[in-house]
């Protein structure tokens, strides 16, 4: 069993008095009762002794050269290590104001000079019992806080594990819609990181940026309902085929609607609005300007840039410069001007993301929120 500080077989008592004979008297009373006495002749010496010894209780004179007993108490109480240390003022002063001053300074009890042996021992035993109880409760509180902290950390790790698994599931299921096209590969990883970079540059909150990062992969989930002969057609779609292709937005909404999860709700919004255009000529609803949710406006530019720079069944990849030109030309017509400006403000990061998530790297399913892609 671990002994409390200062509460071993011989509890250590600090006796502070500028008269050696007074200390000797108290020592004569205490030592035969199993207590160990540490001596100090001044307040300064008392503080020094206190810092270097495991003291269980202090018997403190009031009137001493240098700092007096009241100041010693105040300094002791300012130190969290000894805030609960029992302190008894041993004084010949019986003035009411002096006693109030001692209580206000933080003393626990008083003894009058000349000290009565029986009263001294009774006070010491009582205060040491109180200290033992306080130490026990303090230790219990520390153990409880440690246990709560440990369990909280375990819970945090568990939640993070569930969250990571959920987000990975989103990425994997989103890939199901892309999987039939062997050239799209890491498209959803690139475009989701593009979208997060643009969102951050536009001043969205850290939480909203991360939400877009994890919701953007669901933008084309509705393509799972598009027939292969249309989705993978190497040539231009006819009018009927184009109408079917456009329906992937509304199919995505139907797949994702009704969820209580924030990220899935945002995915629903993005699925239904990432083909809307700033000038109102997009689909499926013909939304215009700021009537398009900002998540859709951001995802649009990320999705288009990756589509331009990637191989598709109907086209070879465009160069980065040509793709940048197309984005610039679409400012204020197809794209939100603020989103275009933010996109080019983080051009270096966009290119780093592009290099990081190559098609052959599609095995990397981890999204990396709010970090530089260097």
C-alpha positions in Angstrom: 0.0 0.0 0.0 1.4 3.4 -1.0 1.8 5.9 1.9 0.5 9.4 1.5 3.0 12.2 1.2 4.2 13.1 4.7 2.1 10.4 6.2 4.5 7.4 6.6 5.2 5.6 9.9 6.6 8.9 11.3 4.5 11.9 10.0 6.8 14.9 9.5 5.8 18.1 11.2 7.4 21.4 10.4 7.8 23.6 13.5 8.5 27.3 12.7 9.6 29.7 15.5 12.4 32.2 15.9 12.9 31.0 19.5 14.8 27.7 19.7 13.4 26.9 23.1 9.8 27.0 21.8 10.8 24.5 19.1 12.5 22.3 21.6 9.4 22.2 23.8 7.1 21.2 20.9 9.7 18.6 19.8 9.7 17.2 23.3 5.9 16.8 23.1 5.8 15.4 19.5 8.8 13.0 19.1 7.8 10.6 21.8 4.4 10.3 20.1 6.0 9.0 16.9 6.2 12.3 15.0 9.3 13.6 13.2 10.1 17.3 13.6 11.7 19.6 11.0 12.9 22.9 12.4 12.8 26.4 10.8 13.7 29.7 12.6 12.2 32.1 10.0 9.4 32.3 7.4 11.9 32.1 4.6 13.5 29.1 6.0 10.1 27.5 6.5 9.3 27.8 2.9 12.6 26.3 1.9 12.1 23.4 4.3 8.6 22.9 3.0 9.8 22.6 -0.6 12.4 20.0 0.2 10.5 17.8 2.7 7.4 15.7 2.7 5.6 17.7 5.5 2.3 16.5 6.9 1.5 19.5 9.1 3.0 22.9 10.0 3.1 24.5 13.4 3.8 28.2 12.7 4.6 31.1 14.9 3.1 34.5 13.9 5.7 37.1 15.0 9.1 36.4 13.4 11.8 38.4 11.8 11.4 38.8 8.0 8.1 37.6 6.7 5.6 36.9 9.4 3.4 33.8 9.8 0.5 35.3 7.9 2.6 35.9 4.8 4.0 32.4 5.1 0.5 31.0 5.0 -0.5 33.1 2.0 2.6 31.9 0.1 1.9 28.3 1.0 -1.7 28.5 -0.2 -0.5 29.9 -3.5 1.4 26.7 -4.1 -0.9 24.0 -5.4 1.4 21.3 -4.0 0.7 22.5 -0.4 -2.7 24.1 -0.7 -4.3 21.4 1.5 -1.4 21.3 4.1 -2.8 21.7 7.6 -1.3 24.8 9.2 -1.7 25.7 12.9 -0.8 29.2 14.1 1.0 29.0 17.5 0.7 32.4 19.0 0.4 34.4 22.2 -1.9 36.9 20.4 -5.5 36.4 21.4 -6.8 39.6 19.7 -9.9 38.8 17.6 -8.6 40.8 14.6 -5.4 38.8 14.6 -7.3 35.5 14.6 -9.5 36.7 11.7 -6.4 37.7 9.9 -5.0 34.2 10.3 -8.2 32.6 9.1 -8.3 34.9 6.0 -4.7 34.0 5.3 -5.6 30.3 5.3 -4.7 28.7 8.6 -6.6 25.7 9.8 -6.4 26.1 13.6 -4.8 28.0 16.5 -2.8 27.1 19.5 -2.1 29.5 22.4 1.3 30.0 24.0 2.3 28.5 26.3 1.2 25.3 24.5 -0.7 22.7 26.4 0.7 19.2 25.6 -2.7 17.4 25.5 -4.3 20.2 23.4 -1.4 20.1 21.0 -1.5 16.4 20.5 -5.3 16.4 20.1 -5.2 19.1 17.4 -2.3 17.4 15.6 -4.1 14.0 15.5 -7.3 15.6 14.4 -5.8 17.6 11.6 -3.7 14.7 10.3 -6.8 12.6 10.1 -8.5 15.3 8.0 -5.4 15.5 5.9 -5.4 11.7 5.4 -9.0 11.9 4.3 -8.3 14.8 1.9 -5.3 13.1 0.5 -7.4 9.9 -0.1 -10.2 11.9 -1.8 -7.6 13.8 -3.9 -6.0 10.5 -5.0 -9.5 9.1 -5.7 -10.3 12.2 -7.8 -7.0 11.9 -9.7 -7.6 8.2 -10.4 -11.2 9.0 -11.5 -10.0 11.8 -13.8 -7.3 9.5 -15.2 -9.9 6.7 -15.8 -12.3 9.2 -17.4 -9.6 10.6 -19.6 -8.5 7.1 -20.6 -12.0 6.0 -21.4 -12.7 9.2 -23.3 -9.5 8.6 -25.4 -10.6 5.0 -26.1 -14.1 6.3 -27.1 -12.5 8.9 -29.3 -10.4 6.3 -31.1 -13.4 4.1 -31.5 -15.4 6.9 -33.0 -12.6 7.9 -35.3 -12.3 4.2 -36.3 -16.1 4.1 -37.1 -15.8 7.4 -38.9 -12.8 6.3 -41.0 -14.6 3.1 -41.9 -17.7 5.0 -42.9 -15.8 7.5 -45.0 -13.9 4.6 -46.7 -17.2 3.0 -47.4 -18.4 6.2 -49.1 -15.3 6.3 -51.3 -15.6 2.6 -52.2 -19.3 2.8 -53.0 -18.8 6.0 -54.9 -16.2 4.1 -57.0 -18.9 1.6 -57.9 -20.5 4.2 -60.1 -17.1 4.9 -61.7 -15.8 1.3 -61.8 -17.1 0.4 -65.2 -15.0 3.1 -66.8 -11.4 1.9 -66.4 -10.0 5.4 -67.3 -11.7 7.2 -64.4 -9.5 5.5 -61.7 -8.7 8.0 -59.0 -11.1 10.7 -60.3 -13.2 10.8 -57.1 -10.1 11.2 -55.0 -8.6 14.0 -57.1 -11.8 16.0 -57.6 -12.8 15.7 -53.9 -9.4 17.1 -52.9 -9.6 19.8 -55.5 -13.0 20.8 -54.1 -11.7 20.9 -50.5 -8.8 23.1 -51.6 -11.1 25.5 -53.4 -13.5 25.5 -50.4 -10.8 26.4 -48.0 -9.5 29.2 -50.2 -13.1 30.6 -50.4 -13.1 30.9 -46.6 -15.4 28.1 -45.6 -15.0 26.8 -42.1 -12.7 23.8 -41.4 -15.7 21.7 -40.7 -17.4 22.6 -44.0 -14.2 22.1 -45.9 -13.9 18.6 -44.5 -17.6 17.9 -45.2 -17.1 18.8 -48.8 -14.0 16.6 -49.0 -16.0 13.6 -47.9 -19.3 14.4 -49.6 -17.8 15.2 -53.1 -17.0 11.6 -53.9 -20.8 10.9 -54.0 -21.4 13.5 -56.8 -21.8 10.8 -59.6 -23.2 8.0 -57.5 -26.3 8.1 -59.8 -24.2 6.9 -62.7 -24.7 3.4 -61.3 -28.1 3.6 -63.0 -26.8 4.7 -66.4 -26.6 1.8 -69.0 -23.2 0.8 -70.2 -23.9 1.6 -73.8 -24.5 5.2 -72.9 -22.0 5.6 -70.1 -19.1 4.0 -72.0 -20.1 5.2 -75.5 -16.9 6.4 -77.3 -18.8 8.9 -79.5 -21.2 11.8 -79.0 -24.5 11.0 -77.3 -27.7 11.6 -79.2 -30.5 13.6 -77.7 -32.2 10.7 -76.1 -29.0 9.3 -74.7 -28.0 12.7 -73.4 -31.3 13.0 -71.5 -30.6 9.6 -69.9 -27.1 10.6 -69.0 -28.3 13.8 -67.4 -30.6 11.7 -65.2 -27.7 10.5 -63.1 -28.1 13.7 -61.1 -31.6 13.0 -60.0 -30.9 9.3 -59.6 -28.0 10.3 -57.3 -30.5 12.4 -55.2 -32.9 9.5 -54.9 -30.1 7.1 -53.9 -28.9 9.5 -51.1 -32.1 11.2 -50.0 -33.6 10.6 -46.5 -30.3 10.2 -44.6 -29.8 11.6 -41.1 -26.0 11.8 -41.7 -24.7 15.3 -42.5 -22.1 14.1 -44.9 -24.7 12.0 -46.9 -27.1 15.0 -46.9 -24.4 17.1 -48.4 -23.6 14.4 -50.9 -27.3 14.5 -51.9 -27.0 18.2 -52.5 -23.8 17.9 -54.5 -25.2 15.0 -56.6 -28.2 17.1 -57.6 -26.4 20.4 -58.3 -22.9 19.7 -59.6 -24.1 20.1 -63.2 -25.9 23.4 -62.6 -24.3 26.5 -64.2 -23.8 30.0 -62.9 -25.8 31.4 -65.9 -28.7 29.1 -65.2 -28.2 26.9 -68.3 -27.2 23.7 -66.4 -29.3 20.7 -65.2 -31.3 19.2 -63.7 -33.1 22.2 -62.3 -31.7 25.2 -64.1 -30.5 26.9 -60.9 -28.6 30.2 -61.3 -25.9 32.2 -59.5 -26.0 32.0 -55.8 -29.2 30.0 -56.0 -26.9 27.0 -56.6 -25.6 25.7 -53.2 -22.0 26.7 -52.7 -21.0 23.0 -52.4 -22.4 22.4 -55.9 -20.6 25.4 -57.3 -17.3 24.3 -55.8 -17.7 20.6 -56.8 -18.6 21.7 -60.4 -15.2 23.3 -61.0 -13.3 20.4 -59.4 -15.2 17.8 -61.4 -14.8 19.7 -64.7 -11.1 20.2 -64.3 -10.5 16.6 -63.5 -12.7 15.5 -66.4 -10.8 17.8 -68.8 -7.4 16.5 -67.7 -8.4 12.8 -67.7 -9.0 10.3 -70.4 -12.7 9.4 -71.1 -14.3 7.0 -73.4 -15.2 9.9 -75.7 -11.9 11.9 -75.5 -8.2 11.9 -74.7 -7.0 14.1 -71.7 -6.5 17.8 -72.4 -3.3 19.5 -71.3 -3.3 21.4 -68.0 -2.9 24.7 -69.9 -5.8 24.0 -72.2 -7.9 22.9 -69.2 -7.0 26.1 -67.3 -8.1 28.1 -70.3 -11.5 26.4 -70.5 -12.0 27.1 -66.8 -11.1 30.7 -67.3 -13.5 31.0 -70.2 -16.3 29.6 -68.1 -15.9 32.2 -65.4 -19.3 33.9 -64.9 -21.1 31.6 -67.3 -20.6 28.0 -66.4 -18.7 28.6 -63.1 -19.1 30.8 -60.1 -16.5 33.7 -60.5 -15.5 33.4 -56.9 -14.9 29.7 -57.2 -12.8 30.2 -60.3 -10.7 32.9 -58.6 -10.2 30.5 -55.6 -9.3 27.7 -57.9 -6.5 29.6 -59.5 -5.3 31.0 -56.2 -4.5 27.5 -55.2 -3.2 26.4 -58.6 0.0 25.0 -57.1 -2.0 22.8 -54.7 -4.3 21.7 -57.5 -1.3 20.5 -59.5 0.2 18.7 -56.5 -3.1 16.8 -55.9 -3.3 15.9 -59.6 0.2 14.4 -59.4 -0.5 12.7 -56.1 -3.6 10.8 -57.2 -2.7 9.3 -60.6 -5.0 6.7 -62.1 -2.6 3.9 -61.3 -2.7 5.0 -57.6 -6.4 4.2 -57.2 -5.6 1.7 -54.5 -5.2 4.7 -52.2 -8.6 5.1 -50.7 -7.7 7.5 -47.9 -8.9 11.1 -48.0 -6.5 13.6 -46.4 -8.4 16.5 -45.0 -7.0 20.0 -44.4 -3.4 19.4 -45.3 -0.9 20.5 -48.0 -0.6 17.9 -50.7 3.2 18.1 -51.0 
